[in-house]
Amino acid sequence: MQKLLINGKKELSGKISISGSKNATLPILAATILSHQVELKNIPLVRDIFTMIDLLKFIGLKISILKNKKIITINNTNKNIKTLAPYKLVKTMRAGVLVLGPLLAKYKKAKISLPGGCAIGSRPVNLHLLALKKLGAKIKIKNGYIFAEAKNGLKGAKITFPSISVGATENAVLAAFNAKGKTILKNCAIEPEVKDLIKFLNTLGGRIKIVGRKILIIGCKINKKHITHEVIFDRIELGTYMIAAALVGKKIILDKINPSIIRNEVDILKKMGVRLKVKRSTIEILKSNKIKKINLSTKPYPGFPTDLQAQLMVLMTRAQGISRITESIFENRFMHVPELKRMGANIEIKNKIAIVKGPSKLTGAEVMATDLRASVSLVLAGLVADNRTIINRIYHLDRGYEFLEKKLKNCKARIRRI
């Protein structure tokens, strides 16, 4: 099993280009089930993307990848489509359930494996199913599979989500794309990745509009045989490297971004004393010696993202005083804390609040990754820690970070995979 070795306390400088968004690409790939021919640009070459591609190939789509150009071409002209997403292709990636909406919309039936367990919480699919039932689907769960059918097609409906869910919002939008009549979704997720999906669907011929947390969809048919779409940058990857630069950077430039999408994250880092310059398509992080304490809570966009909670906690260990971070999205997302404590962090968990007493001197240790964002928080801790850190189970990292070691090595980090 592969491991990462990191020798910390090395000051970093250089440039990092931010990759395309994994969390935007996955629902757009699912949406290609509705299309004829699509070219997707700026695709991140990470494991979750290849898993989704394998699922779409199993369903019957023809897919080719130009890895050097990060372009995927998808052709859906196969008349022998399988409306099935088997367990073996869904178990490692929850986004596989996003094929449910488009399969039901286009082929009027689907059999989708329930996603497997998730380290950061249960994340049930009940909100996905609530929306599909409102659109007229008949659904039953049997033998670990969701069986969905809409013999006469889906029909527009008014749907209010009891809580905000990115995945449920995306599945509902995909299902309602060609439903008869008008669909109104309320209390929706409005993350940039959701907006990028809607931009893709509107290019495909959709009539979808966002007003606040409400999404309006007028059912339509595909009117374009071939479209091209460029995926937005990965704001979580950007946030991760911004925090890395705040921890051990001398001068790091992060490019290929749109700063307007991450205003809240920039404001929080500024409040913590991070020195940075925001330009049109870059952010420059300068050496930041005095990190200040902060109290915050994870929230749906435009609030502070749960996917950056673990990384920010590492920065909190460098702050003067007591910081607090409340995890309000997932019920089990502090699994990195015991590993950070083994490295010398002073962190106490009370219910959904992590209390971080700083500054703490972190020292290298052998640690174990538990999920994607937890694993990268250990990388950040290793960069700032004394001596050597060994990170086990790094396959989590490969699910969502493209060329992580290469990007850090280019900034003079001492990191290698064994």
Phi, psi and omega in degrees: 000137184285150178225161172251135173250128181230126170258112190277190178065024177258122180289132185257147173206151180140201183233140175234124175271129183278135183281173173294157186282122173299314186286346172270323183294320185300308178293329177292321175300317177300322182293339180293346173300329181281347192261184173253297178220132185225141170243121180251129180250162178063042181278131175283134182270075181236164190300318181301323179294317180292328176295316178295322177298317178299322179295316180293324176295320177299319180295329176130004178281147176264126187227135173230148184234131169257093187297322182294334179256355181056048180238134174243133174247128183238131180237121180243072178244005180288127180274350180254060181284139172266125179266050186226136171238101187285160182305318185299336180257354181250337190298328184266356186210111185296335181297347178302333180292346181290349175283348181300310182300307181293325176297317180294320181294316187269322187247000172069010175199158178197147173232109188237130176296138170298137179299151178287184179296158182229134185297332186262008177145175186286322180042063183292163182262016184299326180288327174300312184291324176304313181295316182294323177296319179298330179278359174107007180281143171264126188230137170220153179245126184210135176054036177080012181236150171265121175255117182235142182211142174216080188305323182259015181085164180275153180235143180304149182205166172261124185229127175245118179285132180293337174212160185281126180222123179296309183299317180294320177300314182296316180296321179294318178297317179297318181292323185278354186309312179240026175293152180289127176089205188250137176243135175239118178254128180243156183058048184272159166286138180235033177302153177306329180291324175294317180295325179291323175299315181294322176300317178298312182295324178290326174296327179288346180122005182288162175235083187233136185223139176254130175230104185062234176261021178249137177240127180253128182230124174254116185304139183210174175251153178300128178243006177231126182283327184224127176225159176237139180219135175256123184287144179293166179288162182272103184292334178286321174298316178301311180301321179298313181286332173298318179290320176302317180294323178295328181284312189224014184274146169264310173200112180235131178254128179248121185237180184064048184225171171235101187301336183297336181286335186240038180301317183297316179296320178298316180299318181295316179296323176297318179298330180277000177094011179285130180272120181211156177236124180260126177240190188299313181226018179220160168230131179250122179255126180254165182305128184239105186272324184251102179266133183260152177291159179204151172242130178205170180229142174287141182212160173301155179306136014268019176287181182289129188286139175301331181288355175245004183298312183296320181293317181295329179298326177296318178296325178299331179293344179265353186281154175277114178106196186257122175253154178226137175229124180262127178265106185254000184261306182244147187275352186218053186246031174244028184289345176281342187299312179303325180289319177295324178295325177296336179269001176110001179290145179255091186230135177236135179256127174232107184056245182260014184245130172260124180255116187248117179262124183228171358279146176248142175270113180272140177234148183299146179204170172270124185228170184230129177283143181244336177202179187302305185285327175299320183295320181286334175295326178289327174298314180298317178298320179296326180294326184263348186279156170290152172065205188255137175247136177244123181249121179265163177059048185279003174300336174300317180300319184292345177293331190219357179241119182273123175054043184303309182297319181298315181296319179287321178299322179297342177256017174080016175290148177261089185219137177209156181258137176232000000 
